[in-house]
Amino acid sequence: MSGHYPPLTYRDVRTILRNLGFAPRPRTGTSHEQWCKTVDNHLYKVTVDGTKAPFSQILIRSMAAQAGVSKRDFYAALRL
């Protein structure tokens, strides 16, 4: 694991998504959460599986891509 990009907890990812302007969709009975945001008529949807926390770098990269930001910006949103 990279010291520059430490693993993120479930709480960290929720904070990041809120700071990026995402809102959770109502839960549907699965462990996966859907977080959504619309920008210029483009829907961004991030899937978060809380049971996988702390999240691997592969999952973090995937969530950042789903959010439409770089991994660096995803981590930076934790400190907003």
mmCIF file of the N, C-alpha and C atoms, coordinates in Angstrom:
data_MODEL
# 
_entry.id   MODEL 
# 
loop_
_atom_site.group_PDB 
_atom_site.id 
_atom_site.type_symbol 
_atom_site.label_atom_id 
_atom_site.label_alt_id 
_atom_site.label_comp_id 
_atom_site.label_asym_id 
_atom_site.label_entity_id 
_atom_site.label_seq_id 
_atom_site.pdbx_PDB_ins_code 
_atom_site.Cartn_x 
_atom_site.Cartn_y 
_atom_site.Cartn_z 
_atom_site.occupancy 
_atom_site.B_iso_or_equiv 
_atom_site.pdbx_formal_charge 
_atom_site.auth_seq_id 
_atom_site.auth_comp_id 
_atom_site.auth_asym_id 
_atom_site.auth_atom_id 
_atom_site.pdbx_PDB_model_num 
ATOM 1   N N  . MET A 1 1  ? 0.830   -1.179 0.000   1.00 0.00 ? 1  MET A N  1 
ATOM 2   C CA . MET A 1 1  ? 0.000   0.000  0.000   1.00 0.00 ? 1  MET A CA 1 
ATOM 3   C C  . MET A 1 1  ? 0.877   1.247  0.000   1.00 0.00 ? 1  MET A C  1 
ATOM 4   N N  . SER A 1 2  ? 0.447   2.210  -0.724  1.00 0.00 ? 2  SER A N  1 
ATOM 5   C CA . SER A 1 2  ? 1.197   3.444  -0.848  1.00 0.00 ? 2  SER A CA 1 
ATOM 6   C C  . SER A 1 2  ? 0.979   4.323  0.380   1.00 0.00 ? 2  SER A C  1 
ATOM 7   N N  . GLY A 1 3  ? 2.074   4.891  0.909   1.00 0.00 ? 3  GLY A N  1 
ATOM 8   C CA . GLY A 1 3  ? 1.956   5.810  2.028   1.00 0.00 ? 3  GLY A CA 1 
ATOM 9   C C  . GLY A 1 3  ? 1.339   7.129  1.602   1.00 0.00 ? 3  GLY A C  1 
ATOM 10  N N  . HIS A 1 4  ? 1.494   7.457  0.320   1.00 0.00 ? 4  HIS A N  1 
ATOM 11  C CA . HIS A 1 4  ? 0.931   8.701  -0.202  1.00 0.00 ? 4  HIS A CA 1 
ATOM 12  C C  . HIS A 1 4  ? -0.592  8.609  -0.288  1.00 0.00 ? 4  HIS A C  1 
ATOM 13  N N  . TYR A 1 5  ? -1.096  7.436  -0.571  1.00 0.00 ? 5  TYR A N  1 
ATOM 14  C CA . TYR A 1 5  ? -2.534  7.206  -0.652  1.00 0.00 ? 5  TYR A CA 1 
ATOM 15  C C  . TYR A 1 5  ? -2.906  6.091  0.317   1.00 0.00 ? 5  TYR A C  1 
ATOM 16  N N  . PRO A 1 6  ? -3.157  6.435  1.572   1.00 0.00 ? 6  PRO A N  1 
ATOM 17  C CA . PRO A 1 6  ? -3.489  5.402  2.551   1.00 0.00 ? 6  PRO A CA 1 
ATOM 18  C C  . PRO A 1 6  ? -4.874  4.805  2.267   1.00 0.00 ? 6  PRO A C  1 
ATOM 19  N N  . PRO A 1 7  ? -5.148  3.624  2.802   1.00 0.00 ? 7  PRO A N  1 
ATOM 20  C CA . PRO A 1 7  ? -6.476  3.039  2.620   1.00 0.00 ? 7  PRO A CA 1 
ATOM 21  C C  . PRO A 1 7  ? -7.543  3.974  3.207   1.00 0.00 ? 7  PRO A C  1 
ATOM 22  N N  . LEU A 1 8  ? -8.719  3.952  2.626   1.00 0.00 ? 8  LEU A N  1 
ATOM 23  C CA . LEU A 1 8  ? -9.820  4.783  3.108   1.00 0.00 ? 8  LEU A CA 1 
ATOM 24  C C  . LEU A 1 8  ? -10.852 3.923  3.820   1.00 0.00 ? 8  LEU A C  1 
ATOM 25  N N  . THR A 1 9  ? -11.410 4.464  4.878   1.00 0.00 ? 9  THR A N  1 
ATOM 26  C CA . THR A 1 9  ? -12.483 3.781  5.595   1.00 0.00 ? 9  THR A CA 1 
ATOM 27  C C  . THR A 1 9  ? -13.819 4.127  4.944   1.00 0.00 ? 9  THR A C  1 
ATOM 28  N N  . TYR A 1 10 ? -14.838 3.421  5.348   1.00 0.00 ? 10 TYR A N  1 
ATOM 29  C CA . TYR A 1 10 ? -16.198 3.689  4.875   1.00 0.00 ? 10 TYR A CA 1 
ATOM 30  C C  . TYR A 1 10 ? -16.593 5.123  5.214   1.00 0.00 ? 10 TYR A C  1 
ATOM 31  N N  . ARG A 1 11 ? -16.268 5.556  6.410   1.00 0.00 ? 11 ARG A N  1 
ATOM 32  C CA . ARG A 1 11 ? -16.582 6.924  6.838   1.00 0.00 ? 11 ARG A CA 1 
ATOM 33  C C  . ARG A 1 11 ? -15.860 7.953  5.972   1.00 0.00 ? 11 ARG A C  1 
ATOM 34  N N  . ASP A 1 12 ? -14.588 7.686  5.645   1.00 0.00 ? 12 ASP A N  1 
ATOM 35  C CA . ASP A 1 12 ? -13.813 8.587  4.780   1.00 0.00 ? 12 ASP A CA 1 
ATOM 36  C C  . ASP A 1 12 ? -14.489 8.755  3.419   1.00 0.00 ? 12 ASP A C  1 
ATOM 37  N N  . VAL A 1 13 ? -14.902 7.639  2.822   1.00 0.00 ? 13 VAL A N  1 
ATOM 38  C CA . VAL A 1 13 ? -15.512 7.683  1.489   1.00 0.00 ? 13 VAL A CA 1 
ATOM 39  C C  . VAL A 1 13 ? -16.832 8.438  1.534   1.00 0.00 ? 13 VAL A C  1 
ATOM 40  N N  . ARG A 1 14 ? -17.620 8.238  2.563   1.00 0.00 ? 14 ARG A N  1 
ATOM 41  C CA . ARG A 1 14 ? -18.881 8.982  2.701   1.00 0.00 ? 14 ARG A CA 1 
ATOM 42  C C  . ARG A 1 14 ? -18.600 10.485 2.804   1.00 0.00 ? 14 ARG A C  1 
ATOM 43  N N  . THR A 1 15 ? -17.584 10.856 3.572   1.00 0.00 ? 15 THR A N  1 
ATOM 44  C CA . THR A 1 15 ? -17.216 12.261 3.719   1.00 0.00 ? 15 THR A CA 1 
ATOM 45  C C  . THR A 1 15 ? -16.758 12.843 2.385   1.00 0.00 ? 15 THR A C  1 
ATOM 46  N N  . ILE A 1 16 ? -15.927 12.101 1.667   1.00 0.00 ? 16 ILE A N  1 
ATOM 47  C CA . ILE A 1 16 ? -15.443 12.551 0.360   1.00 0.00 ? 16 ILE A CA 1 
ATOM 48  C C  . ILE A 1 16 ? -16.601 12.788 -0.585  1.00 0.00 ? 16 ILE A C  1 
ATOM 49  N N  . LEU A 1 17 ? -17.520 11.830 -0.665  1.00 0.00 ? 17 LEU A N  1 
ATOM 50  C CA . LEU A 1 17 ? -18.641 11.966 -1.599  1.00 0.00 ? 17 LEU A CA 1 
ATOM 51  C C  . LEU A 1 17 ? -19.531 13.150 -1.228  1.00 0.00 ? 17 LEU A C  1 
ATOM 52  N N  . ARG A 1 18 ? -19.775 13.352 0.040   1.00 0.00 ? 18 ARG A N  1 
ATOM 53  C CA . ARG A 1 18 ? -20.567 14.529 0.451   1.00 0.00 ? 18 ARG A CA 1 
ATOM 54  C C  . ARG A 1 18 ? -19.851 15.818 0.071   1.00 0.00 ? 18 ARG A C  1 
ATOM 55  N N  . ASN A 1 19 ? -18.533 15.863 0.307   1.00 0.00 ? 19 ASN A N  1 
ATOM 56  C CA . ASN A 1 19 ? -17.757 17.059 -0.025  1.00 0.00 ? 19 ASN A CA 1 
ATOM 57  C C  . ASN A 1 19 ? -17.725 17.326 -1.527  1.00 0.00 ? 19 ASN A C  1 
ATOM 58  N N  . LEU A 1 20 ? -17.859 16.277 -2.326  1.00 0.00 ? 20 LEU A N  1 
ATOM 59  C CA . LEU A 1 20 ? -17.894 16.432 -3.783  1.00 0.00 ? 20 LEU A CA 1 
ATOM 60  C C  . LEU A 1 20 ? -19.299 16.737 -4.301  1.00 0.00 ? 20 LEU A C  1 
ATOM 61  N N  . GLY A 1 21 ? -20.280 16.812 -3.409  1.00 0.00 ? 21 GLY A N  1 
ATOM 62  C CA . GLY A 1 21 ? -21.634 17.174 -3.812  1.00 0.00 ? 21 GLY A CA 1 
ATOM 63  C C  . GLY A 1 21 ? -22.546 16.004 -4.111  1.00 0.00 ? 21 GLY A C  1 
ATOM 64  N N  . PHE A 1 22 ? -22.156 14.803 -3.747  1.00 0.00 ? 22 PHE A N  1 
ATOM 65  C CA . PHE A 1 22 ? -22.982 13.623 -3.977  1.00 0.00 ? 22 PHE A CA 1 
ATOM 66  C C  . PHE A 1 22 ? -23.977 13.445 -2.834  1.00 0.00 ? 22 PHE A C  1 
ATOM 67  N N  . ALA A 1 23 ? -25.094 12.819 -3.150  1.00 0.00 ? 23 ALA A N  1 
ATOM 68  C CA . ALA A 1 23 ? -26.115 12.498 -2.152  1.00 0.00 ? 23 ALA A CA 1 
ATOM 69  C C  . ALA A 1 23 ? -26.454 11.014 -2.278  1.00 0.00 ? 23 ALA A C  1 
ATOM 70  N N  . PRO A 1 24 ? -26.705 10.365 -1.146  1.00 0.00 ? 24 PRO A N  1 
ATOM 71  C CA . PRO A 1 24 ? -27.028 8.936  -1.215  1.00 0.00 ? 24 PRO A CA 1 
ATOM 72  C C  . PRO A 1 24 ? -28.441 8.705  -1.727  1.00 0.00 ? 24 PRO A C  1 
ATOM 73  N N  . ARG A 1 25 ? -28.600 7.656  -2.513  1.00 0.00 ? 25 ARG A N  1 
ATOM 74  C CA . ARG A 1 25 ? -29.930 7.210  -2.919  1.00 0.00 ? 25 ARG A CA 1 
ATOM 75  C C  . ARG A 1 25 ? -30.474 6.331  -1.811  1.00 0.00 ? 25 ARG A C  1 
ATOM 76  N N  . PRO A 1 26 ? -31.798 6.203  -1.725  1.00 0.00 ? 26 PRO A N  1 
ATOM 77  C CA . PRO A 1 26 ? -32.368 5.307  -0.718  1.00 0.00 ? 26 PRO A CA 1 
ATOM 78  C C  . PRO A 1 26 ? -31.836 3.883  -0.888  1.00 0.00 ? 26 PRO A C  1 
ATOM 79  N N  . ARG A 1 27 ? -31.578 3.221  0.233   1.00 0.00 ? 27 ARG A N  1 
ATOM 80  C CA . ARG A 1 27 ? -31.050 1.858  0.203   1.00 0.00 ? 27 ARG A CA 1 
ATOM 81  C C  . ARG A 1 27 ? -32.109 0.902  -0.325  1.00 0.00 ? 27 ARG A C  1 
ATOM 82  N N  . THR A 1 28 ? -31.641 -0.155 -1.003  1.00 0.00 ? 28 THR A N  1 
ATOM 83  C CA . THR A 1 28 ? -32.564 -1.117 -1.615  1.00 0.00 ? 28 THR A CA 1 
ATOM 84  C C  . THR A 1 28 ? -32.451 -2.510 -1.018  1.00 0.00 ? 28 THR A C  1 
ATOM 85  N N  . GLY A 1 29 ? -31.813 -2.640 0.141   1.00 0.00 ? 29 GLY A N  1 
ATOM 86  C CA . GLY A 1 29 ? -31.718 -3.940 0.780   1.00 0.00 ? 29 GLY A CA 1 
ATOM 87  C C  . GLY A 1 29 ? -30.419 -4.675 0.499   1.00 0.00 ? 29 GLY A C  1 
ATOM 88  N N  . THR A 1 30 ? -29.511 -4.057 -0.245  1.00 0.00 ? 30 THR A N  1 
ATOM 89  C CA . THR A 1 30 ? -28.208 -4.678 -0.489  1.00 0.00 ? 30 THR A CA 1 
ATOM 90  C C  . THR A 1 30 ? -27.150 -3.934 0.317   1.00 0.00 ? 30 THR A C  1 
ATOM 91  N N  . SER A 1 31 ? -25.952 -4.457 0.350   1.00 0.00 ? 31 SER A N  1 
ATOM 92  C CA . SER A 1 31 ? -24.870 -3.786 1.066   1.00 0.00 ? 31 SER A CA 1 
ATOM 93  C C  . SER A 1 31 ? -24.284 -2.635 0.255   1.00 0.00 ? 31 SER A C  1 
ATOM 94  N N  . HIS A 1 32 ? -24.648 -2.541 -1.017  1.00 0.00 ? 32 HIS A N  1 
ATOM 95  C CA . HIS A 1 32 ? -24.126 -1.487 -1.887  1.00 0.00 ? 32 HIS A CA 1 
ATOM 96  C C  . HIS A 1 32 ? -24.960 -0.217 -1.760  1.00 0.00 ? 32 HIS A C  1 
ATOM 97  N N  . GLU A 1 33 ? -24.262 0.894  -1.646  1.00 0.00 ? 33 GLU A N  1 
ATOM 98  C CA . GLU A 1 33 ? -24.924 2.199  -1.642  1.00 0.00 ? 33 GLU A CA 1 
ATOM 99  C C  . GLU A 1 33 ? -24.670 2.868  -2.986  1.00 0.00 ? 33 GLU A C  1 
ATOM 100 N N  . GLN A 1 34 ? -25.633 3.642  -3.431  1.00 0.00 ? 34 GLN A N  1 
ATOM 101 C CA . GLN A 1 34 ? -25.489 4.434  -4.649  1.00 0.00 ? 34 GLN A CA 1 
ATOM 102 C C  . GLN A 1 34 ? -25.481 5.906  -4.247  1.00 0.00 ? 34 GLN A C  1 
ATOM 103 N N  . TRP A 1 35 ? -24.457 6.617  -4.658  1.00 0.00 ? 35 TRP A N  1 
ATOM 104 C CA . TRP A 1 35 ? -24.333 8.052  -4.420  1.00 0.00 ? 35 TRP A CA 1 
ATOM 105 C C  . TRP A 1 35 ? -24.391 8.743  -5.770  1.00 0.00 ? 35 TRP A C  1 
ATOM 106 N N  . CYS A 1 36 ? -25.235 9.778  -5.895  1.00 0.00 ? 36 CYS A N  1 
ATOM 107 C CA . CYS A 1 36 ? -25.461 10.407 -7.199  1.00 0.00 ? 36 CYS A CA 1 
ATOM 108 C C  . CYS A 1 36 ? -25.277 11.915 -7.149  1.00 0.00 ? 36 CYS A C  1 
ATOM 109 N N  . LYS A 1 37 ? -24.919 12.436 -8.325  1.00 0.00 ? 37 LYS A N  1 
ATOM 110 C CA . LYS A 1 37 ? -24.785 13.881 -8.528  1.00 0.00 ? 37 LYS A CA 1 
ATOM 111 C C  . LYS A 1 37 ? -24.977 14.138 -10.014 1.00 0.00 ? 37 LYS A C  1 
ATOM 112 N N  . THR A 1 38 ? -25.686 15.206 -10.340 1.00 0.00 ? 38 THR A N  1 
ATOM 113 C CA . THR A 1 38 ? -25.879 15.588 -11.738 1.00 0.00 ? 38 THR A CA 1 
ATOM 114 C C  . THR A 1 38 ? -25.163 16.906 -11.994 1.00 0.00 ? 38 THR A C  1 
ATOM 115 N N  . VAL A 1 39 ? -24.333 16.914 -13.042 1.00 0.00 ? 39 VAL A N  1 
ATOM 116 C CA . VAL A 1 39 ? -23.601 18.118 -13.449 1.00 0.00 ? 39 VAL A CA 1 
ATOM 117 C C  . VAL A 1 39 ? -23.799 18.278 -14.953 1.00 0.00 ? 39 VAL A C  1 
ATOM 118 N N  . ASP A 1 40 ? -24.344 19.419 -15.352 1.00 0.00 ? 40 ASP A N  1 
ATOM 119 C CA . ASP A 1 40 ? -24.578 19.701 -16.771 1.00 0.00 ? 40 ASP A CA 1 
ATOM 120 C C  . ASP A 1 40 ? -25.298 18.539 -17.467 1.00 0.00 ? 40 ASP A C  1 
ATOM 121 N N  . ASN A 1 41 ? -26.370 18.093 -16.861 1.00 0.00 ? 41 ASN A N  1 
ATOM 122 C CA . ASN A 1 41 ? -27.199 16.993 -17.391 1.00 0.00 ? 41 ASN A CA 1 
ATOM 123 C C  . ASN A 1 41 ? -26.446 15.667 -17.508 1.00 0.00 ? 41 ASN A C  1 
ATOM 124 N N  . HIS A 1 42 ? -25.346 15.520 -16.807 1.00 0.00 ? 42 HIS A N  1 
ATOM 125 C CA . HIS A 1 42 ? -24.624 14.248 -16.777 1.00 0.00 ? 42 HIS A CA 1 
ATOM 126 C C  . HIS A 1 42 ? -24.740 13.677 -15.365 1.00 0.00 ? 42 HIS A C  1 
ATOM 127 N N  . LEU A 1 43 ? -25.268 12.461 -15.269 1.00 0.00 ? 43 LEU A N  1 
ATOM 128 C CA . LEU A 1 43 ? -25.433 11.802 -13.978 1.00 0.00 ? 43 LEU A CA 1 
ATOM 129 C C  . LEU A 1 43 ? -24.168 11.029 -13.628 1.00 0.00 ? 43 LEU A C  1 
ATOM 130 N N  . TYR A 1 44 ? -23.608 11.356 -12.481 1.00 0.00 ? 44 TYR A N  1 
ATOM 131 C CA . TYR A 1 44 ? -22.486 10.604 -11.934 1.00 0.00 ? 44 TYR A CA 1 
ATOM 132 C C  . TYR A 1 44 ? -23.038 9.726  -10.817 1.00 0.00 ? 44 TYR A C  1 
ATOM 133 N N  . LYS A 1 45 ? -22.719 8.446  -10.854 1.00 0.00 ? 45 LYS A N  1 
ATOM 134 C CA . LYS A 1 45 ? -23.210 7.513  -9.850  1.00 0.00 ? 45 LYS A CA 1 
ATOM 135 C C  . LYS A 1 45 ? -22.037 6.692  -9.336  1.00 0.00 ? 45 LYS A C  1 
ATOM 136 N N  . VAL A 1 46 ? -21.839 6.732  -8.025  1.00 0.00 ? 46 VAL A N  1 
ATOM 137 C CA . VAL A 1 46 ? -20.746 6.006  -7.384  1.00 0.00 ? 46 VAL A CA 1 
ATOM 138 C C  . VAL A 1 46 ? -21.347 4.892  -6.535  1.00 0.00 ? 46 VAL A C  1 
ATOM 139 N N  . THR A 1 47 ? -20.850 3.685  -6.730  1.00 0.00 ? 47 THR A N  1 
ATOM 140 C CA . THR A 1 47 ? -21.294 2.534  -5.949  1.00 0.00 ? 47 THR A CA 1 
ATOM 141 C C  . THR A 1 47 ? -20.287 2.292  -4.837  1.00 0.00 ? 47 THR A C  1 
ATOM 142 N N  . VAL A 1 48 ? -20.798 2.199  -3.600  1.00 0.00 ? 48 VAL A N  1 
ATOM 143 C CA . VAL A 1 48 ? -19.947 1.973  -2.437  1.00 0.00 ? 48 VAL A CA 1 
ATOM 144 C C  . VAL A 1 48 ? -20.439 0.732  -1.719  1.00 0.00 ? 48 VAL A C  1 
ATOM 145 N N  . ASP A 1 49 ? -19.545 -0.225 -1.526  1.00 0.00 ? 49 ASP A N  1 
ATOM 146 C CA . ASP A 1 49 ? -19.860 -1.439 -0.772  1.00 0.00 ? 49 ASP A CA 1 
ATOM 147 C C  . ASP A 1 49 ? -19.145 -1.340 0.564   1.00 0.00 ? 49 ASP A C  1 
ATOM 148 N N  . GLY A 1 50 ? -19.883 -0.938 1.593   1.00 0.00 ? 50 GLY A N  1 
ATOM 149 C CA . GLY A 1 50 ? -19.301 -0.721 2.918   1.00 0.00 ? 50 GLY A CA 1 
ATOM 150 C C  . GLY A 1 50 ? -18.634 -1.944 3.509   1.00 0.00 ? 50 GLY A C  1 
ATOM 151 N N  . THR A 1 51 ? -19.018 -3.135 3.063   1.00 0.00 ? 51 THR A N  1 
ATOM 152 C CA . THR A 1 51 ? -18.418 -4.351 3.614   1.00 0.00 ? 51 THR A CA 1 
ATOM 153 C C  . THR A 1 51 ? -16.996 -4.558 3.127   1.00 0.00 ? 51 THR A C  1 
ATOM 154 N N  . LYS A 1 52 ? -16.572 -3.813 2.112   1.00 0.00 ? 52 LYS A N  1 
ATOM 155 C CA . LYS A 1 52 ? -15.218 -3.951 1.563   1.00 0.00 ? 52 LYS A CA 1 
ATOM 156 C C  . LYS A 1 52 ? -14.208 -3.024 2.249   1.00 0.00 ? 52 LYS A C  1 
ATOM 157 N N  . ALA A 1 53 ? -14.664 -2.195 3.191   1.00 0.00 ? 53 ALA A N  1 
ATOM 158 C CA . ALA A 1 53 ? -13.767 -1.245 3.864   1.00 0.00 ? 53 ALA A CA 1 
ATOM 159 C C  . ALA A 1 53 ? -12.837 -1.972 4.819   1.00 0.00 ? 53 ALA A C  1 
ATOM 160 N N  . PRO A 1 54 ? -11.601 -1.511 5.001   1.00 0.00 ? 54 PRO A N  1 
ATOM 161 C CA . PRO A 1 54 ? -11.000 -0.393 4.302   1.00 0.00 ? 54 PRO A CA 1 
ATOM 162 C C  . PRO A 1 54 ? -10.774 -0.740 2.830   1.00 0.00 ? 54 PRO A C  1 
ATOM 163 N N  . PHE A 1 55 ? -10.964 0.256  2.000   1.00 0.00 ? 55 PHE A N  1 
ATOM 164 C CA . PHE A 1 55 ? -10.992 0.042  0.557   1.00 0.00 ? 55 PHE A CA 1 
ATOM 165 C C  . PHE A 1 55 ? -9.593  -0.071 -0.043  1.00 0.00 ? 55 PHE A C  1 
ATOM 166 N N  . SER A 1 56 ? -9.442  -0.993 -0.983  1.00 0.00 ? 56 SER A N  1 
ATOM 167 C CA . SER A 1 56 ? -8.174  -1.170 -1.690  1.00 0.00 ? 56 SER A CA 1 
ATOM 168 C C  . SER A 1 56 ? -7.979  -0.015 -2.673  1.00 0.00 ? 56 SER A C  1 
ATOM 169 N N  . GLN A 1 57 ? -6.750  0.145  -3.128  1.00 0.00 ? 57 GLN A N  1 
ATOM 170 C CA . GLN A 1 57 ? -6.445  1.205  -4.092  1.00 0.00 ? 57 GLN A CA 1 
ATOM 171 C C  . GLN A 1 57 ? -7.205  1.003  -5.399  1.00 0.00 ? 57 GLN A C  1 
ATOM 172 N N  . ILE A 1 58 ? -7.460  -0.231 -5.766  1.00 0.00 ? 58 ILE A N  1 
ATOM 173 C CA . ILE A 1 58 ? -8.224  -0.517 -6.989  1.00 0.00 ? 58 ILE A CA 1 
ATOM 174 C C  . ILE A 1 58 ? -9.653  -0.010 -6.846  1.00 0.00 ? 58 ILE A C  1 
ATOM 175 N N  . LEU A 1 59 ? -10.289 -0.282 -5.700  1.00 0.00 ? 59 LEU A N  1 
ATOM 176 C CA . LEU A 1 59 ? -11.660 0.193  -5.486  1.00 0.00 ? 59 LEU A CA 1 
ATOM 177 C C  . LEU A 1 59 ? -11.706 1.718  -5.371  1.00 0.00 ? 59 LEU A C  1 
ATOM 178 N N  . ILE A 1 60 ? -10.705 2.300  -4.733  1.00 0.00 ? 60 ILE A N  1 
ATOM 179 C CA . ILE A 1 60 ? -10.666 3.759  -4.604  1.00 0.00 ? 60 ILE A CA 1 
ATOM 180 C C  . ILE A 1 60 ? -10.530 4.403  -5.979  1.00 0.00 ? 60 ILE A C  1 
ATOM 181 N N  . ARG A 1 61 ? -9.664  3.848  -6.813  1.00 0.00 ? 61 ARG A N  1 
ATOM 182 C CA . ARG A 1 61 ? -9.500  4.368  -8.179  1.00 0.00 ? 61 ARG A CA 1 
ATOM 183 C C  . ARG A 1 61 ? -10.820 4.254  -8.945  1.00 0.00 ? 61 ARG A C  1 
ATOM 184 N N  . SER A 1 62 ? -11.526 3.149  -8.759  1.00 0.00 ? 62 SER A N  1 
ATOM 185 C CA . SER A 1 62 ? -12.804 2.942  -9.439  1.00 0.00 ? 62 SER A CA 1 
ATOM 186 C C  . SER A 1 62 ? -13.853 3.948  -8.959  1.00 0.00 ? 62 SER A C  1 
ATOM 187 N N  . MET A 1 63 ? -13.936 4.168  -7.652  1.00 0.00 ? 63 MET A N  1 
ATOM 188 C CA . MET A 1 63 ? -14.908 5.129  -7.122  1.00 0.00 ? 63 MET A CA 1 
ATOM 189 C C  . MET A 1 63 ? -14.592 6.540  -7.607  1.00 0.00 ? 63 MET A C  1 
ATOM 190 N N  . ALA A 1 64 ? -13.311 6.895  -7.656  1.00 0.00 ? 64 ALA A N  1 
ATOM 191 C CA . ALA A 1 64 ? -12.917 8.216  -8.153  1.00 0.00 ? 64 ALA A CA 1 
ATOM 192 C C  . ALA A 1 64 ? -13.334 8.382  -9.614  1.00 0.00 ? 64 ALA A C  1 
ATOM 193 N N  . ALA A 1 65 ? -13.106 7.350  -10.418 1.00 0.00 ? 65 ALA A N  1 
ATOM 194 C CA . ALA A 1 65 ? -13.492 7.409  -11.838 1.00 0.00 ? 65 ALA A CA 1 
ATOM 195 C C  . ALA A 1 65 ? -15.007 7.538  -11.977 1.00 0.00 ? 65 ALA A C  1 
ATOM 196 N N  . GLN A 1 66 ? -15.753 6.803  -11.174 1.00 0.00 ? 66 GLN A N  1 
ATOM 197 C CA . GLN A 1 66 ? -17.217 6.902  -11.223 1.00 0.00 ? 66 GLN A CA 1 
ATOM 198 C C  . GLN A 1 66 ? -17.674 8.304  -10.834 1.00 0.00 ? 66 GLN A C  1 
ATOM 199 N N  . ALA A 1 67 ? -16.923 8.948  -9.927  1.00 0.00 ? 67 ALA A N  1 
ATOM 200 C CA . ALA A 1 67 ? -17.265 10.302 -9.479  1.00 0.00 ? 67 ALA A CA 1 
ATOM 201 C C  . ALA A 1 67 ? -16.817 11.363 -10.478 1.00 0.00 ? 67 ALA A C  1 
ATOM 202 N N  . GLY A 1 68 ? -16.025 10.965 -11.480 1.00 0.00 ? 68 GLY A N  1 
ATOM 203 C CA . GLY A 1 68 ? -15.577 11.906 -12.494 1.00 0.00 ? 68 GLY A CA 1 
ATOM 204 C C  . GLY A 1 68 ? -14.405 12.761 -12.059 1.00 0.00 ? 68 GLY A C  1 
ATOM 205 N N  . VAL A 1 69 ? -13.621 12.271 -11.083 1.00 0.00 ? 69 VAL A N  1 
ATOM 206 C CA . VAL A 1 69 ? -12.459 13.016 -10.610 1.00 0.00 ? 69 VAL A CA 1 
ATOM 207 C C  . VAL A 1 69 ? -11.247 12.092 -10.597 1.00 0.00 ? 69 VAL A C  1 
ATOM 208 N N  . SER A 1 70 ? -10.071 12.695 -10.481 1.00 0.00 ? 70 SER A N  1 
ATOM 209 C CA . SER A 1 70 ? -8.851  11.904 -10.378 1.00 0.00 ? 70 SER A CA 1 
ATOM 210 C C  . SER A 1 70 ? -8.740  11.335 -8.959  1.00 0.00 ? 70 SER A C  1 
ATOM 211 N N  . LYS A 1 71 ? -7.894  10.349 -8.820  1.00 0.00 ? 71 LYS A N  1 
ATOM 212 C CA . LYS A 1 71 ? -7.653  9.760  -7.499  1.00 0.00 ? 71 LYS A CA 1 
ATOM 213 C C  . LYS A 1 71 ? -7.108  10.830 -6.550  1.00 0.00 ? 71 LYS A C  1 
ATOM 214 N N  . ARG A 1 72 ? -6.238  11.690 -7.062  1.00 0.00 ? 72 ARG A N  1 
ATOM 215 C CA . ARG A 1 72 ? -5.674  12.779 -6.255  1.00 0.00 ? 72 ARG A CA 1 
ATOM 216 C C  . ARG A 1 72 ? -6.778  13.713 -5.748  1.00 0.00 ? 72 ARG A C  1 
ATOM 217 N N  . ASP A 1 73 ? -7.697  14.100 -6.641  1.00 0.00 ? 73 ASP A N  1 
ATOM 218 C CA . ASP A 1 73 ? -8.795  14.983 -6.244  1.00 0.00 ? 73 ASP A CA 1 
ATOM 219 C C  . ASP A 1 73 ? -9.760  14.287 -5.292  1.00 0.00 ? 73 ASP A C  1 
ATOM 220 N N  . PHE A 1 74 ? -9.932  12.976 -5.462  1.00 0.00 ? 74 PHE A N  1 
ATOM 221 C CA . PHE A 1 74 ? -10.790 12.195 -4.580  1.00 0.00 ? 74 PHE A CA 1 
ATOM 222 C C  . PHE A 1 74 ? -10.229 12.262 -3.146  1.00 0.00 ? 74 PHE A C  1 
ATOM 223 N N  . TYR A 1 75 ? -8.933  12.032 -3.001  1.00 0.00 ? 75 TYR A N  1 
ATOM 224 C CA . TYR A 1 75 ? -8.298  12.119 -1.682  1.00 0.00 ? 75 TYR A CA 1 
ATOM 225 C C  . TYR A 1 75 ? -8.331  13.540 -1.148  1.00 0.00 ? 75 TYR A C  1 
ATOM 226 N N  . ALA A 1 76 ? -8.132  14.524 -2.013  1.00 0.00 ? 76 ALA A N  1 
ATOM 227 C CA . ALA A 1 76 ? -8.134  15.926 -1.581  1.00 0.00 ? 76 ALA A CA 1 
ATOM 228 C C  . ALA A 1 76 ? -9.482  16.338 -1.007  1.00 0.00 ? 76 ALA A C  1 
ATOM 229 N N  . ALA A 1 77 ? -10.555 15.738 -1.500  1.00 0.00 ? 77 ALA A N  1 
ATOM 230 C CA . ALA A 1 77 ? -11.902 16.068 -1.025  1.00 0.00 ? 77 ALA A CA 1 
ATOM 231 C C  . ALA A 1 77 ? -12.117 15.644 0.410   1.00 0.00 ? 77 ALA A C  1 
ATOM 232 N N  . LEU A 1 78 ? -11.285 14.768 0.916   1.00 0.00 ? 78 LEU A N  1 
ATOM 233 C CA . LEU A 1 78 ? -11.397 14.349 2.319   1.00 0.00 ? 78 LEU A CA 1 
ATOM 234 C C  . LEU A 1 78 ? -11.037 15.491 3.244   1.00 0.00 ? 78 LEU A C  1 
ATOM 235 N N  . ARG A 1 79 ? -10.183 16.400 2.778   1.00 0.00 ? 79 ARG A N  1 
ATOM 236 C CA . ARG A 1 79 ? -9.702  17.494 3.617   1.00 0.00 ? 79 ARG A CA 1 
ATOM 237 C C  . ARG A 1 79 ? -10.460 18.806 3.400   1.00 0.00 ? 79 ARG A C  1 
ATOM 238 N N  . LEU A 1 80 ? -11.539 18.784 2.656   1.00 0.00 ? 80 LEU A N  1 
ATOM 239 C CA . LEU A 1 80 ? -12.301 20.026 2.408   1.00 0.00 ? 80 LEU A CA 1 
ATOM 240 C C  . LEU A 1 80 ? -13.007 20.492 3.652   1.00 0.00 ? 80 LEU A C  1 
# 
